[in-house]
Each structure stands twice: as structure tokens, then as C-alpha cells.
Amino acid sequence: QKMEIKVKLVDGGKMPEYKTAGASCADCYARLVTPFITIPKKSRVLVALGFCIELPKGYEAVIRPRSGMTKNGIDIALGTIDWDYRNEVMCQLINNSDGDFDIKNLDRICQMKIQKAEQFEFVQVDELSETDRKGGFGSTGV
């Protein structure tokens, strides 16, 4: 049985949707006030997604890039939507390509994963347990 998530559409917005039965993320669509926008090369733009969401307490929505966009050099700044956020969901699109990139109204521009998000109590200590792990940032190889 699927958990229900309340979604309120903003004028001109479109519901997020899973494109296949096995999809773990729902595609999200650009809500533009113009027919299209151009993202200049090597720049970024904040794009509205056309919906507000009510997540269950203890869950988060993570806004992720779509592989179909990243193959063209268009990425997003990973975003977290907390369970108590109720405003319109947005996406920060990043044009890493060497040319301008157009986004049309209602283009699929990112995807959203809803998952559990537990909180923890941080406890200050003087020592941590030892492990065999040494270093970081590629220390285990490429």
C-alpha cells in the first residue's frame, strides 16, 4: 500500500509523477511565467516546480538531477525539503555546459525522492573509536 502525500498545485503547476512502475523518484516540472527561459552557460537559475507539499513528520523530499539533463551538462544543486516546509518547492538549475540552455514551461527538469529523515542527538566526546580507515577524498582509490 502506498503512503499518500498531500500536494497543492500552484497556478500553472503540474503534479510530480512516477514515470515507470519501478521509479524511485518522481519527475518534477518547471513552472515558468513565460513560455521559456534561457540559462546562460556556466550559470544557474532558481526555477519554481509548481507545487507545495505536506510530508509526514520524520520524512524529507530530496530534489535530485535527472540523468537526461545531466548528459547535456545541466545539473541541479541538491535540495532537501523538510517535513514542515509548506511553500512552493523550487529547484536550482545549473548550466555546466559551454552553451546557453533553454527550459520551456512544464519541462521535466528534476526528480524528487521522498524518504525517512531521522534526527539524532549529538553528544560531544573526547575520543572516537578507531577503525582501519585512513584518510578521505579518494583514499580508497578511484
Residue frames as qw, qx, qy, qz and C-alpha x, y, z in Angstrom:
[[0.000, 0.887, 0.462, 0.000, 0.00, 0.00, 0.00],
 [0.428, 0.419, -0.003, 0.801, 1.34, 3.42, -0.98],
 [0.246, -0.530, -0.408, 0.701, 1.64, 6.27, 1.51],
 [0.232, 0.835, 0.408, 0.288, -0.37, 9.33, 0.45],
 [0.391, -0.223, -0.061, 0.891, 1.41, 12.69, 0.17],
 [0.180, 0.856, 0.424, -0.234, -0.66, 15.87, 0.07],
 [0.409, 0.019, 0.336, 0.849, 0.24, 18.13, -2.88],
 [0.196, 0.826, 0.346, -0.399, -1.20, 21.60, -3.50],
 [0.576, 0.382, 0.370, 0.622, -0.67, 22.85, -7.05],
 [0.092, -0.557, -0.018, 0.825, 0.35, 26.45, -7.63],
 [0.564, 0.712, 0.174, -0.380, -1.42, 28.18, -10.55],
 [0.547, 0.710, -0.405, -0.180, 0.06, 26.68, -13.72],
 [0.241, -0.518, 0.816, -0.095, 1.81, 23.85, -11.87],
 [0.791, 0.134, -0.512, -0.306, 1.78, 20.13, -12.60],
 [0.851, -0.452, 0.208, -0.168, 1.76, 17.16, -10.24],
 [0.085, -0.560, 0.819, 0.097, 5.03, 15.29, -9.71],
 [0.924, 0.132, 0.028, -0.358, 4.74, 11.83, -11.24],
 [0.555, -0.335, 0.738, 0.188, 6.50, 8.49, -11.35],
 [0.472, 0.514, -0.430, -0.574, 7.16, 7.62, -14.99],
 [0.593, 0.145, -0.776, -0.161, 7.57, 3.84, -14.53],
 [0.820, -0.463, -0.257, -0.219, 6.36, 1.25, -12.04],
 [0.845, -0.173, -0.244, 0.443, 9.93, 0.82, -10.78],
 [0.244, 0.672, -0.116, 0.690, 10.84, 4.51, -10.47],
 [0.529, -0.404, -0.530, 0.526, 12.15, 5.52, -7.04],
 [0.117, -0.344, -0.102, 0.926, 11.89, 9.25, -7.85],
 [0.341, 0.752, 0.556, -0.090, 9.03, 11.34, -9.21],
 [0.400, 0.300, 0.278, 0.820, 9.69, 13.72, -12.09],
 [0.064, -0.741, -0.359, 0.564, 9.05, 17.40, -11.42],
 [0.434, 0.620, 0.446, 0.478, 8.18, 20.09, -13.95],
 [0.246, -0.040, -0.054, 0.967, 9.22, 23.70, -14.43],
 [0.051, 0.822, 0.562, -0.077, 6.53, 26.29, -13.67],
 [0.352, -0.031, 0.149, 0.923, 7.51, 29.37, -15.62],
 [0.204, 0.709, 0.378, -0.560, 5.64, 32.66, -16.04],
 [0.329, 0.643, -0.397, -0.566, 6.99, 32.89, -19.60],
 [0.924, 0.279, -0.132, -0.224, 6.98, 30.22, -22.33],
 [0.896, 0.088, -0.213, 0.380, 10.70, 29.56, -21.76],
 [0.299, -0.914, 0.245, 0.125, 13.83, 30.82, -20.01],
 [0.743, 0.512, -0.338, 0.268, 17.43, 30.66, -21.14],
 [0.713, -0.653, 0.132, 0.217, 20.09, 29.60, -18.68],
 [0.348, 0.846, -0.404, -0.002, 23.35, 31.18, -19.84],
 [0.829, 0.191, -0.457, 0.260, 26.41, 28.92, -19.97],
 [0.504, 0.079, -0.552, 0.660, 28.23, 28.45, -16.66],
 [0.239, -0.271, 0.250, -0.898, 25.40, 29.99, -14.63],
 [0.105, -0.286, -0.929, 0.209, 22.44, 28.96, -12.52],
 [0.349, -0.269, -0.160, -0.883, 18.79, 29.89, -12.08],
 [0.239, 0.102, 0.811, -0.524, 16.13, 29.15, -9.47],
 [0.375, -0.105, -0.623, -0.679, 13.05, 27.53, -11.02],
 [0.577, -0.086, 0.443, -0.680, 9.66, 27.03, -9.39],
 [0.001, 0.041, -0.984, -0.173, 8.24, 23.49, -9.59],
 [0.435, -0.202, -0.423, -0.769, 4.55, 24.43, -9.34],
 [0.714, -0.424, -0.524, -0.191, 3.56, 22.60, -6.17],
 [0.276, -0.567, 0.548, -0.550, 3.62, 22.74, -2.39],
 [0.683, -0.006, -0.730, -0.041, 3.88, 19.52, -0.42],
 [0.581, -0.572, 0.328, -0.476, 2.90, 18.23, 3.01],
 [0.556, 0.269, -0.779, 0.105, 5.24, 15.44, 4.06],
 [0.785, -0.524, -0.325, -0.059, 4.64, 13.19, 7.06],
 [0.345, -0.847, 0.381, -0.138, 6.66, 14.09, 10.14],
 [0.691, -0.400, 0.583, 0.153, 10.04, 12.35, 10.00],
 [0.735, 0.384, 0.452, 0.329, 10.29, 12.40, 6.19],
 [0.071, -0.654, 0.243, 0.713, 12.10, 14.60, 3.68],
 [0.745, 0.622, 0.238, 0.040, 11.91, 15.15, -0.05],
 [0.460, -0.478, 0.409, 0.626, 15.24, 15.33, -1.86],
 [0.569, 0.783, 0.024, -0.250, 15.38, 17.21, -5.16],
 [0.648, -0.283, 0.572, 0.415, 17.83, 15.43, -7.48],
 [0.207, 0.502, -0.479, -0.690, 19.05, 15.86, -11.06],
 [0.880, 0.331, 0.250, -0.232, 17.57, 13.91, -13.96],
 [0.647, -0.216, 0.561, 0.470, 20.04, 11.82, -15.94],
 [0.510, 0.628, 0.484, 0.335, 18.54, 13.09, -19.20],
 [0.021, 0.998, 0.005, 0.065, 19.52, 16.63, -18.17],
 [0.532, -0.703, 0.388, 0.268, 22.98, 15.84, -16.79],
 [0.743, 0.137, 0.488, 0.436, 24.07, 14.23, -20.05],
 [0.356, 0.778, 0.254, 0.451, 23.63, 17.70, -21.56],
 [0.402, 0.213, -0.303, 0.837, 25.59, 19.43, -18.79],
 [0.385, -0.542, -0.046, -0.745, 22.52, 20.60, -16.88],
 [0.441, -0.113, -0.794, 0.404, 22.69, 19.76, -13.19],
 [0.408, -0.778, -0.230, -0.419, 20.92, 20.89, -10.03],
 [0.005, -0.439, 0.643, -0.628, 22.03, 21.95, -6.59],
 [0.431, -0.266, -0.861, 0.050, 20.80, 19.05, -4.48],
 [0.289, -0.391, 0.154, -0.860, 17.97, 20.28, -2.25],
 [0.202, -0.225, -0.910, 0.285, 16.19, 19.00, 0.83],
 [0.420, -0.453, -0.213, -0.756, 12.54, 19.75, 1.56],
 [0.001, -0.089, 0.819, -0.567, 11.89, 19.30, 5.29],
 [0.119, -0.446, -0.886, -0.048, 8.61, 17.82, 6.54],
 [0.078, -0.702, -0.490, 0.511, 7.48, 21.17, 7.97],
 [0.069, -0.262, 0.330, 0.904, 8.05, 23.23, 4.77],
 [0.403, 0.565, 0.689, -0.209, 4.81, 24.30, 3.07],
 [0.232, 0.735, -0.143, -0.620, 5.82, 26.84, 0.39],
 [0.807, 0.557, -0.101, -0.170, 6.34, 26.17, -3.31],
 [0.821, -0.253, 0.369, 0.355, 9.13, 23.69, -4.00],
 [0.315, 0.885, -0.263, -0.218, 11.98, 25.14, -6.07],
 [0.916, 0.044, 0.202, 0.343, 14.97, 23.78, -7.98],
 [0.106, -0.840, 0.334, 0.414, 18.35, 25.43, -8.57],
 [0.874, 0.429, 0.176, 0.149, 19.31, 24.54, -12.16],
 [0.344, -0.710, 0.416, 0.453, 23.00, 24.77, -13.05],
 [0.768, 0.640, -0.024, -0.026, 24.19, 25.05, -16.64],
 [0.604, -0.556, 0.457, 0.342, 27.66, 23.47, -16.65],
 [0.744, 0.416, 0.412, 0.322, 27.76, 23.33, -20.44],
 [0.381, -0.215, 0.234, 0.868, 29.62, 25.61, -22.84],
 [0.060, -0.301, -0.497, -0.812, 26.43, 26.98, -24.36],
 [0.427, -0.087, 0.255, -0.863, 23.13, 28.53, -23.33],
 [0.087, -0.184, -0.978, -0.042, 20.31, 26.11, -22.46],
 [0.428, -0.226, -0.151, -0.862, 16.56, 26.73, -22.84],
 [0.051, 0.218, 0.913, -0.342, 13.98, 25.43, -20.39],
 [0.311, -0.319, -0.473, -0.761, 10.35, 25.50, -21.52],
 [0.538, -0.235, 0.354, -0.728, 7.34, 25.78, -19.24],
 [0.904, -0.078, 0.215, -0.360, 6.37, 22.31, -17.96],
 [0.606, 0.474, -0.633, 0.082, 9.67, 20.67, -18.99],
 [0.895, -0.413, -0.142, 0.092, 10.74, 17.84, -16.70],
 [0.250, 0.824, -0.367, 0.352, 13.77, 19.39, -15.00],
 [0.049, -0.453, 0.780, -0.429, 14.47, 17.36, -11.85],
 [0.668, -0.249, -0.674, -0.195, 13.22, 14.49, -9.76],
 [0.398, -0.558, 0.364, -0.631, 12.09, 14.12, -6.18],
 [0.575, -0.029, -0.807, 0.134, 12.81, 11.25, -3.77],
 [0.555, -0.602, 0.118, -0.561, 10.76, 11.01, -0.56],
 [0.692, 0.073, -0.668, 0.264, 12.49, 9.15, 2.26],
 [0.647, -0.687, -0.300, 0.140, 12.73, 8.83, 6.03],
 [0.316, 0.628, -0.281, 0.653, 14.80, 11.51, 7.73],
 [0.689, -0.562, -0.412, 0.199, 15.61, 10.73, 11.33],
 [0.014, -0.858, 0.286, -0.427, 17.07, 13.23, 13.75],
 [0.794, -0.078, -0.475, 0.371, 19.81, 12.29, 16.20],
 [0.435, -0.899, 0.025, 0.041, 21.20, 13.66, 19.41],
 [0.582, 0.595, -0.360, 0.421, 24.75, 14.94, 19.04],
 [0.747, -0.655, -0.027, 0.111, 26.94, 14.09, 22.03],
 [0.255, 0.837, -0.443, 0.198, 30.32, 15.75, 22.48],
 [0.941, -0.295, 0.022, 0.162, 33.09, 13.30, 23.42],
 [0.234, -0.825, 0.447, 0.255, 36.86, 13.49, 23.85],
 [0.198, -0.339, 0.863, 0.319, 37.68, 10.34, 21.83],
 [0.797, 0.288, -0.121, -0.516, 36.22, 8.32, 18.96],
 [0.879, -0.121, 0.459, 0.056, 36.67, 4.60, 18.32],
 [0.095, -0.550, 0.654, 0.511, 39.46, 3.56, 15.94],
 [0.865, 0.394, 0.257, -0.174, 38.90, 1.93, 12.52],
 [0.712, -0.047, 0.455, 0.533, 41.15, 0.68, 9.72],
 [0.396, 0.817, 0.325, 0.264, 40.02, 3.61, 7.54],
 [0.454, -0.431, 0.062, 0.777, 42.71, 6.19, 6.84],
 [0.084, -0.174, 0.335, 0.922, 42.10, 9.48, 5.04],
 [0.440, 0.630, 0.547, -0.333, 39.30, 10.57, 2.74],
 [0.383, 0.794, -0.136, -0.453, 38.63, 12.21, -0.64],
 [0.743, 0.537, -0.377, -0.130, 39.73, 9.22, -2.73],
 [0.254, -0.618, 0.725, -0.165, 41.86, 7.47, -0.11],
 [0.748, -0.008, 0.649, -0.137, 40.31, 4.09, -1.05],
 [0.408, 0.022, 0.719, 0.562, 41.11, 4.51, -4.75],
 [0.293, 0.282, -0.216, -0.888, 39.45, 5.87, -7.84]]
